[in-house]
Amino acid sequence: MRGVLLPGGSRVEMVDLPDPVPGPGQVVLRPRASTICGSDVRAIYREHLGTGAEAYRGVVAGHEPCGDVIAVGPGTARVQVGDRVVVYHISGCGQCDDCRRGYQISCTAAERAAYGWQRDGGHAEFLLAEERDLLNLPDSLSYVDGACVACGGGTAYEALCRADVSGRDTVLVVGLGPVGLMTGLLARAMGAARVVGTDPTASRREAAHDLGAVDVAVDASDDDALKAALGDGAEVTVDCSGATAGRSTAVRGVRRWGRVVLVGEGGRLEVDASEELLHRAVTVIGSWVTSTVRMDELLRFLDRHGLHLDVVVTDRLDLHQAEAAYRIADAGLLGKVAIVQKSLDQRPLDAG
């Protein structure tokens, strides 16, 4: 099969690899869509910066895959050939407390492996996955919808659930990249009274408004505009930027007794704890991706509400265009980038 490796230095390698054969409890799927995450760009594509859970092991890239099951190994019980599935991108030990709760993302066992980081991911013709890591994709959702859910959408939904967002709340979304856009779309679908977005890039603010992800988008450096949009502050703020300045905006924009959720990777949180948190009774929540349970809930939520997260995808390229796909994602000027298999998706699996 053909697959994409990321050797670092902003390079992409297309290589030939053996076709996978499923073992006990495993399946092979044909990825139909595999989106590019900002973490892929930050920690693998540019430089191999990651350590621990983010260490890249020279495997096929792509930790946001969605596709069709084309072969199953012995002992599989829940999925079958032909099923449309989303891959939860962390394969944990299955035995620790976090795994048993569905939060394989937090598994600390030595065998924990993320697709696209420590085991082969979705930027290939075929993908070997554990059956327990798969979630069924509702018929109403596209493969690109499913890929968006596989990491970014799940991250956004988890943050909003952790903050218990409802019609009582104004929500401030800091950082209007793909995760921020999905946070805004989901907050509105969950009934938020008002969604305000901030981003330093005018094109992103305009795109967020045009997509209906926010009611209003402002530049956070404009204090008057932020004050006009928020009044006394938002009940819930979600930082999707991962930037120190963005996190400060999230804290500054929350009202007394409000909730701040941090989901953007990287950066620092720098606050006057007494003045900004304690005296205002602010709750700060750290939220890392999501669980298989909540991701499955999100898929059903999208189906029920007729909501499509694939609207945040601005570029769809074939597998052989992976180098261009990563260049576009690295530029960060538009929305999410998806590798959608077209020309290569008809080759049969060679199981021999």
MIMAR-86999 format. One record per residue: x, y, z of N, C-alpha, C, O in turn; residue in three letters. Coordinates in steps of 0.05 Angstrom, whole numbers, plus 5000, padded with zeros to 4 digits. Each point is the difference from the previous one (the first is absolute). Example, Ala and Ser with C-alpha at 12.3 -4.5 7.8 and 13.67 -1.06 7.14 Angstrom:
// MIMAR-86999
526448865156498250245000501850245000502150005013ALA497250214973501650245001498550225014501050225004SER
END
This chain:
// MIMAR-86999
501749765000498350245000501850255000502349995007MET496550244985501450255001499250145026497750005008ARG504350135005499550155025501850245002502050024987GLY497250165031501450255004501550005026498949955021VAL503750114978501750045023500850295002500150144980LEU500449955045500850285004502850005013500249965024LEU501950074960502849985011500950255015502250005010PRO496150214991500850255013501150204979500249934977GLY500450315033501050204981498050084979500850084978GLY496649915029497850074982500149844974499550114978SER501149635024500149834977497949775003499249935022ARG500049974955498149774998501249794982501150064979VAL498949695030501049774984497749814994498549925018GLU501250014957498149804992501649744996501849994984MET497449805031501549755000498249764994497650025003VAL503749764988498649754997500349835025502349975009ASP495649925001500049835024498449754995498349994982LEU502149805034498449764997497150055007499450165018PRO498849714968497250025007499649875028501149795006ASP497350335011499549895027498249765000498349974982PRO502249855037498349765003498950005029501650035019VAL495849964984498950025027500549765017499649774991PRO501250275034500349795020497549985017498050134994GLY502149725028497749985017499150275011501650165010PRO495849894987498850255010500750254984499550225008GLY501649734968500850224983498450014974498949804992GLN501150434995498750034974501850164982501850155009VAL497849824965501350184981497850174987497949904992VAL502650365007498150174987501450164978502450045000LEU496050054982500950184978499350285008497650084999ARG504450095009499350275008498950164976501350024979PRO496350085024498850174979500650295004500250164981ARG500249925044500850275007501850005024499549845019ALA502650324981501850025022501050295002501650084984SER497350065035500650295002502750055014501049825014THR500050424983502650085011499550175025498550204998ILE502649725024499750145025502350205004502249954990CYS497350275025502150195006502349885015502350084997GLY497149715019502249875015501849854981502449995005SER496649904973501749874980502050194988502349944997ASP496750304997501750214988502150095021502350024993VAL496750045031501850125020502249815009502350085002ARG497049675004501849825013501349794982501949865009ALA497150104967501249804982500950114974502349974992ILE495950174994500750104973502450195000501949974985TYR497950235032502250205001502549885012502250004988ARG497649905036502249885015498949785017497750005007GLU504049814999499149785017500450095029501949925014HIS496250244996500350135026498849835022500850035023LEU497449794970498549865021501649805016501849874990GLY497550115036501149805017497649875014497850105000THR502749665012497849875014497749934982500449874979GLY497250235028497649944984500150124973498649914982ALA503150305013500250134974502549914984500550124979GLU500949685031502449914986499249874973498349825000ALA502950264978499549894974502049774995502450045003TYR496549734989501749764996500549934971500549774994ARG499250424988500649944972497949834986500649864981GLY496950165029497849844989498550164979500550244996VAL497549634991498250144982498550215015499049955022VAL500950294967498850235014496949994998498949834986ALA499950355029497150034998498549885023499549755000GLY499850415020498649895024497050065000498749985021HIS500250114956497150064999498749854977499050134981GLU501049605019499049854977497149925003498949965022PRO499850004955497349894998499949854974500950104979CYS497849665022499949854975498249755002498349995017GLY502249824965498449764998501649765010502449984994ASP496349845021501349755008500049814976498049954987VAL504449955006500249824977501049725007500049824983ILE501050145042500849745009500049995030500650205013ALA498649574998500049985030501649755008500149804985VAL501250225038501549785010498349825018497750065005GLY503449725004498649815018499250145026501650165011PRO496149784999499250105026498650275000499250105021GLY500550024956498550254999497049945003499049804991THR499750395024497249945007498150224993497649964997ALA503450295000498250234998499950124972497850094992ARG504449914994500050114973500349784979501049795006VAL498250284970500249804979500750154974499850244998GLN501049604982500750114974497750174989497749925001VAL503050324990498150184989499250225019498850204991GLY501749775034499350215020501650254994502450004994ASP496350235010501350264998500750085029498350005018ARG504350064986500950035028501950245003501450084981VAL498550045043501950205008502049875019499349825016VAL503350264981502049885017500650195024500850234995VAL498849685029500950155023503049985000501149775000TYR500350455001502850004991502149915020502450014995HIS496749905029501849895019499249715006497749945006ILE504249884992499549725008501549965027502449995001SER496049985020501149975027500349715008499649824984GLY501250145041500449735010497449855003499949765000CYS497950395004497449885004499449915028497749915006GLY504250115012499749895027500150225022498849965022GLN502550264974500350205021497350155004498149974984CYS501850195037497650145007499150194977497750014994ASP504350134994499350194979498849854976498050094988ASP503349695004499049854977497249895005498350004982CYS501349905042497349895006497850215001497749944997ARG503150315007498150224998499750104972498350174995ARG503349734986499950084972502050224993500150094978GLY501549995042502050214995502849884995501850045015TYR498449824962502549884993502150224995502449955002GLN496850304993501850224997501850035024502350094998ILE496649845026501550045025501449755010501250005021SER498749794963501449755008503050055002501250124982CYS500049785039502950045004501549744997502449995006THR496349794986501449754997502050014977499850164981ALA502349675021502150004979498949934972501150104980ALA496749745019499049924974498150204987499149964978GLU500350265036498350214988501350104974502450055000ARG496049974979501150094974497950164986497749914997ALA503050324994498250174984500449944970502249984991ALA495549994995500149974971501350264989499350225007TYR502649744974501350224988502450115016501450184990GLY499049725034502250095017501849775007502550004996TRP496349795016501649765008499249754985501449805002GLN496450214984499249784982498750124975499250235001ARG500849614978499250114974497250135001498149895012ASP501750344975497650165000498549994973500449814984GLY498050395011498150004978500950114973498549994981GLY504050115017500950114975501249774983502450004994HIS496049805000500949774985497649874986497750075006ALA502949744977497849864986498449825020497649974997GLU503849925022498749825020500950075028502250115003PHE496249825017500750055027499249765018497749914998LEU504250005018499549785019499250135026501550175011LEU496249755000499050125024498949795019499249784992ALA500750295034498849825019496950044999499150234999GLU499449565002497150024999499050195022498150154996GLU503149845028499050165022500450304996498850165014ARG502849924966500550284995498150114979500250244993ASP497949614997498350084978497250085010498949875018LEU500050344970497350095005498550014974501050094979LEU496549825021498450004976499250284991499150165017ASN501249894957499350264989497149994990499449844983LEU498950345028497250004990499850054970501750144989PRO496349754999499750034971499750294991500750074977ASP498250105041499650284992502650164999500050224989SER502249685021502550155002501949904978500249774994LEU501350424996502049944979502649895013500450025024SER501349864960502649915010501650235011501549975020TYR498350264967501550245010498850095027501550085017VAL495849914986498950045026501349835021500850095022ASP499449654972501149815019502950065007500849985023GLY500850104956502750075005500250245018501850025017ALA496450174979500050245017499449935029501050125019CYS497249694985499349915027502349865014500350025024VAL501449844960502049825011502050135019501249865016ALA499150404983501750135019498950285006499150055023CYS500950134958499250285004497250035010499550155019GLY498649724968497250025008499549885028498550115016GLY502849674989499849875026501150185022498950025022GLY503450114972501350195019498150235006499750075024THR499050044956498250235004497649915016499250145019ALA499749634975497649915014500649945029498450065018TYR503849814987500849945028500250265016499150015023GLU502250194966500350265014497350125007499650095023ALA498649904959497350125005498449845020498650115016LEU501749624983498749835019501250045028498550025020CYS504150004982501350055025499150265013499850025024ARG499650184959499150265010497050015004498950195009ALA499749594983497149985003498650234987498350135012ASP502349924962498950224985497049954995499249784994VAL499350445010497149984995499050274990501550184995SER495849855003498850254991500350235019499350224994GLY501849735030500650215019502550154994500550215012ARG501149694970502850094997500650154975499149934978ASP502550285025501550124978502749855000501249975021THR499749954955502549864998501950164983499450104979VAL503049935032502250144985502049784991501049855015LEU499450154958501949814988502550164992499950184984VAL502449755028502550144994501749834981500849775007VAL499750344969501449854980498049874981498749815007GLY501250294968497949914981501249834978499350034976LEU502749805031500949794982497949784999497750045010GLY502949734979498049784997498749925026497549975001PRO504050005021498849925025498250225011497849955011VAL503150304986498350225009497450024984497950065012GLY502349904962497650004983498049785009497650055002LEU503549715003498249785009498950065027497749925006MET503850205012499050085026497750194998497949965014THR502350234969497850194996497549874988497850055010GLY502649784970497749864988498649835020497549995001LEU504049865015498849825020498850155023497849925010LEU503450314998498850165022497350104992498150005016ALA501750094959497450104991497949774998497750045008ARG503249734983498149774999499249905027497849895004ALA503950155016499449935028498350205014499349975023MET500050254963498150205010501250245013498550165012GLY504149894985501250245012498550254991499350024977ALA500350165042498450244994501450184979498750134984ALA504049875017501650174983502849894998501149915021ARG500150104956502849904996501650234988499450114979VAL502749975036501850214991502749864994500949835015VAL500450254963502649894993502150224999499450234994GLY503149695012502250194997502349864985500549765004THR500850394979502449904986501450254988498750194992ASP504049815009501450234989499950024970500750214989PRO498549574997500050004971497250074989498149865006THR501850354979497450104990498549794983497649975002ALA503949884981498749814983498749775016497949904992SER503450035030498849795017497550115014498049855004ARG502050405005497750115012497750014981497749945007ARG502950144968497950014980498949734993497549964997GLU504349845001499149734994498249885022498049874994ALA502750195031498449905023497250114999498149865005ALA501750394989497450134998498449894976497649945003HIS503750034974498649914976499049715004497949934990ASP503649915025499249725004497849985021498749795002LEU500850425013498049995021501149885025498449915018GLY504350084985501149895024499950195023500149925023ALA499750344971499950215021497950204992499350034976VAL499650115044498250224995501650254992499150174984ASP503249865029501750234994502949925005500549845019VAL501450264965502849945003501550265002499650184984ALA502249845035501550255005503049935003500849775005VAL500850444993502949985005500350045030499350225010ASP501849595004500250025030501850235008499850095023ALA501950014960501850225007498450275001501050195010SER496649814980498250235001498249985024497949884999ASP503050235024498649985025497150104998498249885012ASP501450344973497350114998498149814985497749975008ASP503449904971498349824984499449755017497749904999ALA504250005016499649775017497950065022498349845006LEU502050405006498150085021497250034988498049925013LYS501850194963497450044988498749734994497549975002ALA504149844990498949734993499249845024498149854999ALA503450185024499649835023498550135023499049865017LEU501050414984498850135023501649935025502450065002GLY496249825018501349935025501749744998501249925019ASP498849964957501649764996498349764992497550015003GLY503849794988498749754992499849805023501949995016ALA496049864986499849805020502149784996501049885018GLU499550064956502049804992501950114980499150124980VAL503549845024501950074979501749744994500649855019THR500050114956501549774991502450104984499750124979VAL502749825032502450084985500849774982500849785009ASP499150274964500849804980502650084987501049874982CYS500250355028502450114986502649865010501849974984SER498349965041502549895011502150215004502349935007GLY497050324989501950225003499750135027497850025011ALA504450085000499850135026498250245000498450045018THR501750124960498350234998497049924997498350125012ALA501249664974497349904997498949915026497650055006GLY504049815010499049915026499550235019498149995016ARG503450224982499550245015497350134992498550105017SER501049894957497450114990497749835011497950115008THR502449634994497949825010499550075029497650015009ALA504450045007499750075028498850285003498250055016VAL502850134968499050285001497150024991498650175009ARG500649654973497350024989497949855015497650034993GLY503149835028498049855015498850185022501450175011VAL496149794995498750165021500449875027501049775001ARG498350375020500249885027498449745001497849984989ARG503349835025498849735003499949854973498549804998TRP503050294983500049864974501949774998501549945019GLY498549934958501749764995501850054976499150084979ARG503549865025502050034979501049724993500849855017VAL499050074957501049744992502450044981499950154981VAL502349715025502450014985500349744983500249795012LEU499850244962500349774982502350024981501149804991VAL499850455003502250034981502649915012500750065023GLY500849784962502649895009502250214999499950184983GLU502049815036502250185000499550255016497950035012GLY504150154988499750255014499949985030500449785011GLY499150455002499950015029497550145009498850154984ARG500449815041497950155012501250185021501149915020LEU498850354975501250195018497850195011498950164985GLU500549815041497950155012500850105028501849895013VAL496950324996500150085028497949835014497650074999ASP503249725014498149805010497950125018497649944998ALA503250235020498150125019498050184986497649975003SER503550224982498350214987498249884978497750074998GLU503449764986498649914976498449745004498049954986GLU502849885033498749745004498649995027497549965001LEU504050065020498849965027497850205006497849935008LEU502950334989498150205008497550014982497950115008HIS502449784968497649994982498849734999498149954985ARG502849865032498949735002499849874972498049874994ALA504250154991500049884973501049725001501949945014VAL496849884971500949724998501649974974499150074979THR503349815024501749954977500049694995500749855018VAL498750074958499849724993502049934978500050134979ILE501749685026501849894979498749774987499149815014GLY500650194959498649794986501749904977500750154982SER499949595019501849884980498549804983499349785009TRP500150304966498549844981497449905012498550165011VAL500949584987497449905010500249705004502149884997THR495650005009499949715004498549874977498650134984SER501649615014498549854979497050035006498450014981THR500949995044497150025008498950274990497950014988VAL503650205018498950274992500350044970498350154989ARG503749744998500250024971497649874986498950104981MET500449665030497649874989497550175004498350024983ASP501550105040497850185007499950244980497950084991GLU504550025002500150224981499149924973498550154987LEU502249615004499149914973497049995000498750074980LEU500149835041497049995001498850275002497850054990ARG503650145024499050275002500050144973498050134993PHE504149834991500150124974497849894982498750154985LEU500949595016497949874985497350115007498450064982ASP501149975044497450095009499450294993497750074994ARG504450095006499750294994500550074971499750234992HIS501049584992500550064972502450194996500050164982GLY502049825036502350185000502349864987500649765006LEU500950384977502349894986502550165006500250244993HIS501749635020502550145007501850024976502050155001LEU497449714977501750024976499950284987501550054982ASP496750125028499950274989502650165007500650204987VAL500949715033502550145007502349924982502150125001VAL497549684982502149914982499950174975498050014985VAL504250125009500250184977501649884977499850094977THR501749705029501749884980499949705002500449885021ASP499049984956499949714999501849914977499650064977ARG502549795031502049914981500249705001499549875020LEU501450014958500449724998502549925014501750165007ASP498649574998502349905015502750084986501950075014LEU498149914960502550074986500750305001502150084992HIS496050085018500550295004500650075029499650235008GLN501349575007500550055029502050225005499650155019ALA502449884965502050215004498650274998500650185017GLU497749864964498650254997498050045023499750225010ALA499149564999498150025022501350105025498950175014ALA503549734992501450095024501050294998500150155019TYR500749934957500850284996497750195006500350215013ARG497349724977497650165005499350015029499550215011ILE500649565002499449995029502050165016499250135019ALA503449864973502050145015499750314997500650145019ASP498349954958499650294996497950105020500150235008ALA497949614999498050075020498350244992499050145018GLY500649904956498550244992497049944997498450195003LEU500949564992497249944995499049815022500750035023LEU497649784969498949815019501649745001502450004996GLY496249785009501349745003500649884972498650064981LYS503549785019500849874975499549705003500749885020VAL498150004959499449715001501449864976500050104978ALA501149675028501049824979497749804994499349845018ILE499650184959497649844993500849814977500750104978VAL499249655027501049814980498049974977497749945004GLN503350114972498449984976501349804981498949784995LYS503450304994501249834979501049745011500349814984SER500450175041501249755011498149835015500849795010LEU496650284992498349865019498749754988498249885013ASP502550044963498849774988501949765000499149784992GLN503450255016501849774999499349805021499650085023ARG500149664970499249805020502349955020502350034993PRO496949905031502049925021501249744992498749804994LEU504050195007501549754995500549875027501950075014ASP496449754994500249875026502049775000500449875021ALA500750074956501949784999502850075005501849834999GLY
END
